[in-house]
Amino acid sequence: MSANLYPADSYIVKNATVLNNEDRMVLIKLYEPVIGSTAVSLYYTFWSNLDSMSIMSTEYTHHYLMASMRLKLEDILEAREKLEGIGLIKTYVKESSVNSYIYELYSPLSPKEFIDSPILSVTLKSNVGKREYNRILKFFEIPKIDLKGYKDITLKFSEVFDSISNYDVDENENIRKVKNIDVTIDEKIDLNSILSLIPSEILNKRSISNETKSLIYKLSFIYNLDEDEMTDLIRNSVDEKHVIDKKLLRDNCHNYYTFENNSSTPSLIYKKQPEYLRKKVSDTSKKSKMIYTFENETPYDFLSGRNRGVKPSKNDLKLIEQLLIDYELSPGVVNVLIDYVLRINDNKLIKNYCLTIASQWKRSNIKTVEEAMEICKRENSKKKSRVKKVKKEEKPNWYDKKLEQSKATDEDIKKLDDILNSL
């Protein structure tokens, strides 16, 4: 459910968690490459709206947000939706002549939780690249200290404090604590149908927790697995107690993808252009619409669209994967390349031609859709110029010259008669 958002609509910020300075670093290092700087700035603005106790803000209008962040209302809405989708805020609305919103803040996941999330870690890696991803992991690693020769002399509570037995133990659910929201996705597979195909002698259905179900949905999403594939992978991930081994399931899904796609990276062909490489489109020109399409469709969906809805062949998918991984082109740039090659080659996606262009674009450090479109435009102009030059025929020296006419003399006529009589 959503409501129309207007500048006059009011909002307050409620803090549902405990926020600390380490959260700021997590937001910048881990979340920003996924949701973009505008969404992170909006989160920081909500955080700054809180009172001195960091519990509740006073009432503001969205016009205030527009003025303080120097953003259009649609940009604020888009950033808010990203914060909702990644589990950093919850939004509540009371609709009336002037809508009232409550934005409830939640903590970012810890670095360990973020990296353990199959969706978030893969999205981060696809956005920043493997080298930068490993550098980020190193930043959050705990340094190893050799404790050889050291002895643990830490005292226990009971060794330091006396016991107190005159007071009851109180419980209070309203005391603030760190709270975050797990990333949720649309369920693209029917888990009940999958489980019905696995005999109870193999899998104990009652042992499947909500956490395990969530993992299955996430793995099917990130590896683009259908129900048949997921059924086989679950069957092969059941331990001797007839319970799904979650680590084994993750490994099996990864290994299956690796075998099928000849790659150690979960498929990037289902990822859109990263936020930080997108252009803010503010008009409705044909060029702006093309940029929006290239940036907001995955290479898989884009190629399917060019195929009139037919699923791309395995060779085409491997080619796209190669462009994304080996040539490190962004998804939006790959869409531009696909479009360009199909247009100039009678709708044929010629592999060697694609790789030649990709090699050139990698050397030229083409990162954005606009850069890719510009280089296509230049190449197309050169091609038209060459074709025009070839078609232009060279004219003989006498072609444009005016020939003078003169009357033949008697002597000329006699010479011509002699030639003809000798034939």
N, C-alpha and C positions, 0 to 999 in steps of 0.2 A: 504494500500500500504506500502511496506517496501523495503529497499535497503540493499544489502550486506554491512557489516561493516568491515573495515580494519584498522589496526593500523595507517597507514599513513593518513587516512581520517581526515580532519580538523573539528574544531567546534568552535563556539563562543556561549556565554551565554548571553541571553537578559532577563532583568528583566521586567516582565509585571505587577508587583504589587509593594506593599510596604511591605518589610519584617522587622520584629522586633524581639526582644529577646523572647517575649512570644511564637512566632511561634516555636522556638527551643524546648520549653517544650512540646508543642502540638505534635510535630513530634515524640519526644521520648516516651511520655506517651500514645498517641492514635494511631499514624500511625505505629510505629516500630513493635508492636505485629502483625500487619496485613501484612505489606510488608517486614519485616525483616530488620536487621541492615545494610546489604550491600546496599540496596536501599536508606535508610536514609543517609548513608555515602556519596553516590553518589550525593544526593541532596545538602548536606553540601559542597561537593567539588565544585559543580557548583556555589553555593552561594559564596564560597571563591574566585572563579575565577573573580567575578565582580570587576569593578574598584572602586575607592574610593567613587564615587557617587552612587555606587550600581545600575548602569544602564546597562552597557554593558561591556563585557570582551574583552580582546585581543584574537587573534586567537591561539588555541592550537591544538595539534594532539591527537588522541586517544591513541597513544603510550605513551604520557605524562600521560594520565589517568591510563593506565596499570601500569606504573612505580610508580606513586605517591600513588596509592591505593593498589599496589601489588596484582592486580587481573588479571585473564585471560580476554581476550576480550569477550568471551561468557558470563562470569559472569557480566561484565559491561552491556552488551546488555540485559541480563535478568533483572538486576536491573532497567535499563532505562525503560523497558516495564512495570514494576510494577509501576513506578512513573507516566507513561502515563495513565495506567489503573485506578489509584486511583485519577487522576486529579491534580497532582502536577507539571507536565510539559507538554508542547506540543513540538513535534519534527518536524522540517522541513528539507528537504534535497534537494540539487542541485546535480544531478548526472553527473559525468564526469570521466576522468581517475583517478582523486582523488576526492572523494565525499566531499562536504561541508555541514555541519550540523549547524542548529541553534536550540539551546535548550532554550525554553522560560519558565521561572520560574513563577509559580503561588503560591499564598499563600495557606497554609493548611486551612481547614475549622476551624471556631471557635469551641471551645469545645461544645457549644450548638448545632451548625449546625451538627457537627459530630455525637453527640448522637441522634439527631433527624432523622438522615439518617437511614432508616430501614435496608439498606444493611451493612453500616459500623458499626453500633452499634452491630448488631447481629454477624457479623464476629469477632469483637473485643471480645465480650463475649464468643464466642465459642473457641477462641484461648487462652484466659487467664483464663477462668473459672469465675463462678458467683461471688466468694468471691473477687478475684482481680479486677474484673470489678466494683463492688460496691466501692472498695477502691479508684479506679481511679476517679469515679464520685465524691467521697467526696473531693478529691484533688482539683477539679475544682469548687466546690460549693462555693457560696458567703456566708460568715458568716452572720447570722441574728442578727441584733442589735435592741433591743427594743427601739423604738422612743417615747414611752409613756412619756408624760410630756415635750417633745421637741416641738419647734415651728419652722416652715420653714420660715427663714427670707432672703432667697436668692433673690437678686435684679435682675430685668430684664435688658436687654441690653439698652432699651430706658431710664431707670432710671440712667444709668451710662454714656452713650455716647450721644452726640448731633447728630441730623440728618444732613446728608450731601446730598444735592440735585443737586450739580453742575457736577456730573460725571455719565456717563452711566454705566450700569451693564454689565460687560464682561463675556463671557462664553468661556471656552477653554477645549475641549475634550481631549487634549493631556497631561494635568496635571496628574501625577501619582496618582493612588488610589489603595486601596486594591482590588485585583481581585482573584477569585478562580474559579475552574471548578467543576461542579457537576459530580458525578460518573455516567457513562453511562453503559448500559448493552444491550446485544442482546435481542430483543423483541421475547420472546418464545410463546406469545399468539397473536391472531389477534384481536386487540381492535375493529376494525370496525365491525367484525363479532359479537362480544359480544354486542356492542351497538345496532346493528340491531335487536337483540332479545328482547330489552327492549322497550316497547311502549313509544311513545312521551308523552302520558298522565301521565306516571310515571316519566320520566327523560327528562329534557330539554337538548338536545344534544349540543346546542350552548353554554351552560354554562360550558362545560368541557374545562378547560384551559390546556396548555402544562404542567403546574405543576401537575395538577391532573392526566394527562395521564402518566407522569413520575412516579408518586406514584403508580399507578395501575401496571405498568410494574415491578417496584421494589418489590411490595408486592407479585406478582405472582411468581417472581424469588425466593424470600427469603423463602416463604412458600410452594413453589413447587405446585402452584395451576394451574389446567387446565382451559380451557375456560368455561366449564359448571359450575365449582365451582365459578369462578370469576364472572360469570353472576349473579348467585344467590346472591353473597355477595354484588355486586354493587346495585342490586335491593333493598336489605335490608338496604342500607346505604344512601338512598335518603331522604332528609328532606321535610318539607311541601312546600318549594318553588320549588320542583322538581330539586334540585341541589344536587350533591354528597357531603355529609359531610365527609371531609377527615379524621377527627379524628374518626368518627364513622366507616368508612371503615377500618381503621387500627385496631380498637378494634375488629370489626367483623372478620377480617382475623385471628387475634391472637386467639380469642375465638374459631373459627372454628378449627384451628389447635390443640388447647388444647383439644377440645372434641374428635377429630378424633384420636389423638395420645397419649392421656392421659398424656400430658406434658405441662408445662408452657413455655418451651423454644422452639423457632422456630427450625425446624428440622436441626440437625447437620449431618444427614446421607448424605447430599449433599455437605458437606465441605471436603476439602482435608487437608492433614497434614500441620499444621502451619509451617511457614517459619523457625522460630527459632528452631524447632525440626527436621529439615531436614538435611541430610548428603550431602555434596558436592561430587557428583559422578564424578570421573575423569578417569575411565577406562571402558572397555566394557566387563568385566567379567560377568559370569552368575549371581553372587551374586549382583553386582552393578545394573544389569538390573532389578533384582527382587526388590531391594530397591527402584529404581526409579518408578517402577509400583505401589508398595504399597504406596509410598508417593504422587504420582501424580494422583491417582484415588480416587474418593469419595467412601465411603462404599457402597452406593447405586449402583454406576456404577460397582464397583468391584464384588458385589454379582450378579448383572445382567449379567455380563460377565461370571461368573461361572455357571449361569443358562442358558447359550447360548442365551442371549438376552431377556429372559422372565423376566417380571417385578416381583420382589420379592413379596412374599405374605405379608399380613398385619402382621401376626405373626412374620415373619422374620424381618420386618421393626421395629416392636416394640422391638424385641430382640436387634437389632443394636442400637436403640435409648437408650435402657437401658444400654448397654455397654458404650455408650458415655457419658450419663448423670449421672446415678447412680454409675457407677464404674470409671467414669472420665478418660477413656482411650482415647487417641488421635485417630483421624481417621485412620492414617497409621497403628497404633498398632491393631486397630479393623480389618483392612484388613488382617494382618498377622494371627490373631486369627481365622478369618473365613476360611482362606486358610488351616490352620493347622487342624481344626476340620473336614472340608470336606474331607481332604486327609486321615485321619485316621479312619473315620466313614462311609466309603462307600458313600460319597457325601450327608450325612445327617447332617443338622445343628441342633444338639440336644441342646435344650435350657439349661437344667440343667448342661450339660457338659461344655457348653460355659461359664456359670456363675461361675462354679467352677474354671475354668482357669482364668477368669477375676478377681475373688477375689484374687487369688494367685498373679497375675500380679500387681494388685493395691497395695497389701502389699509389693511387691518387688519394687514398684515405677518404673515400666516399662513405659518409656515415648517415646522412639524412636523406629523406625522400626528395626534398627540393634539390639537393646537390645531384642526386641520381637523374632526376628529370632534366636538369640543365645540361648534363653531359650527354644525355640521349638527344636532346635538341641540337646540340652542336654537331654530334656525329651524323645525325639525319641531314643537317644542312650540308655537311661535307659530301655525303653520299649523293644528294640531289645535284650538287655542283659538278661532281665527277660524271654522273649520268648525262647531264646537259652538255658537257664538254665533248663526250664521246659521240653524242647524236649530231653534233654540229659538224657537217661535212666540209672538207676543204674544197674551195672553189678554184678552178683553173684560172691562170693569169688573165685570160681573155674574156672571162665570164661577164664582167661588168663593163667591158670596153665597147665603145661604139665603133663598128666597122664601117670604113668608107667604101662606098659603092662606085665603080667606074665601068664605062662601056668597053666591051672587048673590041680590039682592032682586027682588021682583015688578016694580019699576020698571025694573031693569037688564034683566030678561027681555023686558019690553014694548019697550024701546029696541032691543034686538037683533032682535026680530021685525019691527019697523018697517023696519030697515036691510035685512034679508033680503027683505022684500016689495017693497022699492023697486028691487031688482036685476033 
